[in-house]
């Protein structure tokens, strides 16, 4: 029987790129079992190493994130005390501990150095599991295209922002990793090598007929549908034989003509009621110090472009309020997810276009939809042949076209 593993999702904050010349400021770990349940957490803020000094680029980063830096300065303790407490915590966890990080190359370098320097060894041996590598394999893509921008939304935990506080980020990435594990288990097992099968007294691979669990009750049905379709593709099944649950099919059916007309009328009524607020929001987006300035900051290479995400959030909130409870178009949702929730980090300068362009795309898509709702909504009724493209886009956004 395989040994039980405990996945120790770990995030560190530091004042430089490497340990020794620079110091680890904060250490946070969250232990998860193989079913994705959070077992326990550990966090500590550490005093700087003797004769170490902050790196100028990291100092600049922390100056731009004063609240996160202030969190690293609270209740600091001696590094040796912190690491010995950490080892005791890891060794008390059930099963075999597996160090997990995103990216593992950065966080594990600091933790491994501190463990050996202050405790003489590592409870993780010299191994670490990189979440980005797991994503690369599941996405069937290259390593450079396995960043969070390309992840499916079902991997992201709800209400778990990236705060640059070690424990918060460790819990966030741990939940992302567990979502990947759940998806990986949906895939059929690879056929065993005959020698491996014989050594365990059985031949061939087991049937996959009952391997796919039903989606959790209340889960996002569109995300479940996509996951089920991916499972079918992985099995090589023809499209009409993919294992899509009937309740998912039913949930995705178009509304009846009567329901659709009623929903459109509700949408139009809500646009009329909220019209002054919607116009004020669009004016803020066009203001010199609003969207206009944020787009300029993109071309200037300034981190202030990240502020455009706040405007995008306001636009999307406004769209959701126009037809409460109705999910927005799945492609629109993906564009918004990829272009929001990002916090500047120094390494983003090396991938500026990759990191910041999704923010502008999300803003423009959301701004377009609100603009079209304001332009056509107050005078619109039920759908009809030849209706304006802008209003057709709004109806498509809400699934009532």
Steps between C-alpha positions, in 0.01 A plus 500: 500500500635844404608725786271791583637838392435839654550795268667792674418804287760764585554865421779725618559873487857624468705816458714361219521232229722249686556400864823585678573844355129570559244389756172316518253739662202271543419129467152356460395138444160334468474120523239326283410133485453306176129589494572872508407560864700763689658324798710766671701816442831650609624856473794699633666834437879488522769746599757575226812287465823646638694701240214463247351801326184566295529501122410839343240353262327321786507815710323677216239225489431518873474879484216446254333248736529664844218303666645165397846609615363617835352152548850347468632721780258388770607260778835418337705221651852362476546293180629195686203502737261534206653216298517258793133569572427447132675161492306388808176607332578316174605183679174497697292494181348167393661305216798603291545877455530631144617859450275680249548853365444736207769532384684238702839620378473826695323399821677168549842661450443721804334235717763235418785742576346607832422141600856382446660809648295500819388138551757295307254327267167505321181300571429523127835347403618704200180479295224748421189479283448794264132592443576661165645170375181319601299762311721456193425127489125541550475777242714311248701813432848644539635613836488868403130468420411329826470822700179589680382706207434176310344301784132401487286686748403187693856479634468833679355507851221745569569807714871431531695808382877501456610729785879449513453380857671165525227294667219649290687420180596152621134415564396648164755305294436185705134507403599557137730197516226284655262601219762376254525170688124454478508564125794263454301221667227541239738388227520131418810326636782433262518132402756320710819359367461121496799458729351738758163328484652155540706609799177584684322183395262653245507587132374794298340815623172522685178609330425870497123459475434613858795733554336834436324634810183701462555875534450640848149624569478875445822523299527729199325291234687659213835420660380144562393465140838614376676262736283210389561579135874512563472163669330363190771638275764344723329162460481543124121462498299643210318820590158340520628236745676729747380443854294817550253463784136551406445755775779713354339479156167607648650790690662637185188494286381832363207664684156476348381780274274631776778492759739665260264789429438546872874503571561756225226721642656475846837589350354805322316615814816473711705691242245783513506511880880496516561720197642801694744276690603319182569827322700628795705179496573536129608860558745377763639252248553777244630752752852635456602344832296185447530256212676758286788525746514127572543414133777759474672332796502174305703659221715683753584173675365625831356274768208745529340316207400239759247753633286442190384176659293699751306664217450161336359366825251787524389443141448127552313559826271737312436240229416233756255734674298546181379140496572353845554126516553461126852373417698704250644359179772245577755657264436844649549355849832349397621831356407674825666236715822518302505878521418559866630407843865567418753661734821646362822309561847593384528199270202632302734755343664215311163395350329840481277435199403153619414628847321826424324462166227272647410784740436739213307237306276430800439871553408565138266200477318604818488866393358399160218297656398781738518753215276288279254446784477877553477572127230251406341366817256780586330483157517122447237234541499135395755362254417547135672439166738778410549637853819707551817302550575677828168398652540148359836483682334598829229238459766240417690600815196400707413193294168635375584568134 
